């Protein structure tokens, strides 16, 4: 490849990724291998202790402490259930919006995205006033509600984009061949929306896994997630090496999700997601 052409086309993108993704990731990797010293400083010796702590091994007492594993498991469960609720609510909503006439469709899409015009923290704090009269604040239920409220648009929009491309003639053909309405929908429509469905699940599950604002405000101390744990390490605890190792765990989850999506939806589906 001509170096001149490379630097004039791909060069700026590569430099951007290197400066704001690769280099910071390498710095964070280096931090995860260092030791927290006195007065919350970071320095030698190099160690794998932070990575051991991620999986619950206490090198000081040489025993497995399940506290971190419980936090990781709780984060996965809440993220998965929040994603499931978004699927149950958002999948039919995407179809409902897509099947409306153009003017009504634009209005519904505007109502879907208009909350983004207001600061996220303000919207989360507003839920405190709503949930407090019902005795749901603070609680795990409030955390679920806040997660679904925050992430539902991220699921609906990619599914809506897939529904807009659906060839409804396949549904009619399946019904003409004797398939029941449910079977015709599952065989003729759902496969066409699968790329958007998978993208919506990823765009919901991955942020839910690392989100700490909702659980911190609406859940209080009752619902500490891995995002809260990471935020605490870089803030109050001042343990940056351990926080960096936990951050890499989340980054690995993101990369694993993208890889699974690429395997399921193929290269075209990955390009649509990006």
Beta strands, then each sheet from edge to edge (+ up, - down):
strand 1: 35-36
strand 2: 42-43
strand 3: 57-58
strand 4: 63-64
sheet 1: 1+ 2-
sheet 2: 3+ 4-
end
